[in-house]
Amino acid sequence: MTVSPADLSLFEPLAWRLARLQSGAMQGRHAAQRRAGGDIFSDVAGFLQNPDPRRLDLRRTLTDPFGALQVRRFQHRVRIELHILLDASASLSAGAASDRQGLAALVAGGMARAAVAGGDTAVLHIAAGERLLQSGPGLRNAASAQGIADEIAMLRPSGRGLAGLTAACDALPQRNVFVVLISDFEAGVPEITPLLSRLQPRPMLPVWLRDSGLEDPGEGFGLMEGHDPETGARRLLLRTKARAARFRAEAASRHAALRSLFASHGITPLEVCDSLEPEALTEALAGAFE
């Protein structure tokens, strides 16, 4: 899959405004927790709690039944950092009905484009199994977003597991951050669990890349291409009704365990099966901050 600038421009309407209040002092477009100053009106509070005579609200003071002085409080606008974590282990290149690596490039580049369109910074982290291939720096323009997509499209996925990404979590900021975790999550629940735990309590959206062809080999007697889900190794298998049923049952079991794990962490992933639906991405972003 080739990701063009026109493809990425479709993500610009997702230049979101975080529903969750952000802390910090660096100027940006998101509402901060601090209310002592700023340019976004927040509320009115007692003078004793906020002793700033410059912000005295005469109307509220005159109408206060207890005669207490009232002052207006404002919020600062702050920037956030979008951190994109990509699992580039070997399974990313395995595909039957979809190009999961191309989808990863589209999602990462598109989210970066949305971030810079909103005045924020995008940071890319790529790990192939235990190896951390890239971590930073922060990017701030549309050309950088295209560079992210191109870089991911040209990757040679390798390795297995999520150890590299898990280790990278320790260096992520704790505040003013939004994490997009892109993976096929073939590593299994035991490896995914510590990664999710390291990322929380940061606001996060896991993007789960699925391939219907790897989950359901179809019906009928004949040859089918089998894949080791984590190494990406391919081999030809004789397709029988029993083998196809076993493939589907194993996939359903893995999916149920993974959804249960996400639910236990209070997370709803965006499941991208073969293609990306813009409406689903919009809903997933809204749900990430509920």
N, C-alpha and C positions, 0 to 999 in steps of 0.2 A: 504494500500500500504506500503510495506517495502522498504526503501531506503537503498541500499547497498553502500559500498565504491566504488565499480565499477561504480555504477550509477553516483556518484558525480565526479568521475575522468573524466567523459565525458565532464564536464564543464570547465576543465582546459584550453582548447584552448581559452576560453573567458576571459583570463587574459588580459583584455583590456588596451589600452593606451589611456588616455583621449585626445580627439581632442581639448577640451577647455583648455587653459592655466591655470594652477593652481598657486595660490600664496602660499607662505610659505617658511620655511627654513629647515624643516626636510627632510633629504635625502630619496629619493625613486626613482621610475621609471618614474614619469610623469614630463613633462616640466613645469617649473614655470614661473610666470610673470616677476620675477626679472631678469634683464639682466646684472647686474654689474659684476657678476662672474659666476662660474659654469663650467661644462664640456661639455655642448651642444652648439655648435656654433649657434648663432642667426643671427647677421648681423654686419654691419660696420656703425659707427656713428661718428660725429664730436668730436674732442678732448675737445672742450669747454663744450659740454654736458656730456661727460664722461671722466674726466681728470685722466686717468690711463696710465702713460707712459709705464708700463710693457706690455700693450696690443697694442702698436703702430703697425699699419699695414703699413710697409714701401712701399709695392707695391701700395697700394691704395693711400697713401699719395703722392708718386711721380707722379702718374697719375691723381691726382685731378686737374681739370682745374683751380681752384682758389687757389691752393697751400695750402689748409687747411690740418691740421693734422687729420688723420683718425685712429680710434682705433677699435679693434674687440670686440664685445659684446657676452657674453655667458649666457646660462640659467642654473639654478640649476635644479637638479632632486628632486622631492618631493614625499612623500607618501600621499595617500588619505585614508579616512575611508569610508568603505561601511557600511551604516546604513540600516538594514533590519527591516521594520515596518510591523508587522503581526496583522491583524484584526482577533482575535480569538473569536469573538462573536458567539452566538449559531448557527447561520446560516451556519457556516463553516462545521458543521457536517451533514447538510442536503444534501442528494444526491440521485439521481435516476439513472443516466447513468454514473456517475464518482465519484471518491473519491477526493473531493476538499481538504480535510485535508491532504491526502497523496501527492497531487500535491503541496500544500503549503510547505510541508516538503522537497520535491524534489527541488523546486525552491530556497527556502531559503538556504538549505544546499549546493546546487550546486553553487549559487552565492557566498556564503562564500568561497567555495573551489576555485573558480576562483580568488577571491580577494587575498587570502593568497598565491596562486600560483604566483600572480603578485607582491608579496612583500608588499601588503597592509594589512589593518586591517579590520575585520568584526565585527560589533556590532549588537546584536539582541535586538529588543524591541517587546514585546508581550502585547497586551491589550485585555481584554475580557469585552466589553462594557465600563463602566466607570472605571473599575479597570485596573491599569497597573500592569501586572503580572511580567514583567521582563524588565530591561533596562540596557544593558551592562553586563560585561565589554568587552573590545576589545579582539578579538581572532586572533591568527596569525598562526595556523597550520592546517593541514588536519584533524587531530583528532578532533579539535574543530568544524570544518565544519560538520563532522559526528555527533557530539554531538548536533548541532543545528537541524539537520534533525530528530534525534531520539527524541529530546525534543518536537518538534512540532507534531510528529506522536503520541506521548503519551498524548497530551493535552486533556482536557475535555472542549471544547468550551462552553461558557456561556455568559449571558448578551446580551445586544443589543446596537447598536449605536457605534459611533466612538469617544466618549468623551475622553476615556483614551489615544488613540493615538494622538488626537489633543492636549491634554495637554502636552504630551511627546515631542512635536515638539520644545517647547521653549528651551529645553536643548541640542538640536542638534547643532553641529558646523555650522558656516556660510560658512567657506571656507574649501577647500580640502576635500570635502565630496561628496558622491554619495548616493542617497536614492532609495531603492527599496521598494515600498509600495505594499504589498500583501493583497488582500481582494476580497470578492465576490461583494462588493459594493451594497449590498442589503439594506443598511441603508437609501438610498435615497439622492437626490440632496441637500436638506437643510442641512444635516449633513456632506456630503462629501465636500461641498464648503469651509467651514472654515478650514478643514484639508488641502486641497490643497493650500489655501492661506497662511497658517502657514508654509508650507514646501517651498514655493517659496521664493527667486529665486534660491534655490539649484537645481543642476541637478538631475532629478528624473525619475524613470521608474515605473509607476503603473502596477502591474500584476493583471489582472482582471480574477478571477476564475469563469468560467461559467459551467453550467450543462445543456446539451441539454434536458435531461429528465424532468427537472423542468420548462423548457421553452416551451416544446411541449409534451403534454401528449399522442400524437398519435391519431389515428382514430378508429372509430368503437364503438359500444355500449358495456359497461361493467363497471368494477370497475377500478378506478385509485387511486394512492396514492397522496394526496395533501399535500403541505408543506406551513407553514407560512414562508415566505422567510427570516425573520429576527430572529425569535425565534427558527426555526428548528422544531417546533411542526408538527407532522404528523397525517393525518386522511384519512380514505377511503372515496372516493367520487364516485358517479355514473357518469361515463363518457358518455356524450352525445355530439353530433356534435356541439351544441351551446356552451356548456361549454368548450370544447376543443378549439374552435375558440376564445372564450373570453380569455382563458389562453394565447394563442399565441399573441393576440392583446395587452394584458397587458404587456407581456414580451417585445414585440417590442417597445412599448411606453416608458418603463423604459430604454431600451437600447438607444433609440434615445436621450432621455433627458440626459443620462449619457455621451454619446459621444459628445453631444453639450457642456456640462460642461467642459469636458477635452479640447475640441478645444478652448473654451474661455480662457483657461489658457495656451494655446500653447503647450499642452501635447498630445502625442499619446500613449495610453495604449497598453500593450501586452495582447491580449485577448486569454486566455487559455481555450478552450472549450473541456472538457472531457479528453484531452491529450495534452502534451507539444511537440511542434515541434521545434527542435533545430535551424532550419534555421530562424524561426520567432523570436526566442530569440536573435539571432545574429543581425538580421536586426533592432530589437527594441533597442538594445544597441547602435548601430550606430546612429539611429535616435535621441536618447536622447541627443546627443551633437551637433546636427546640428545648 
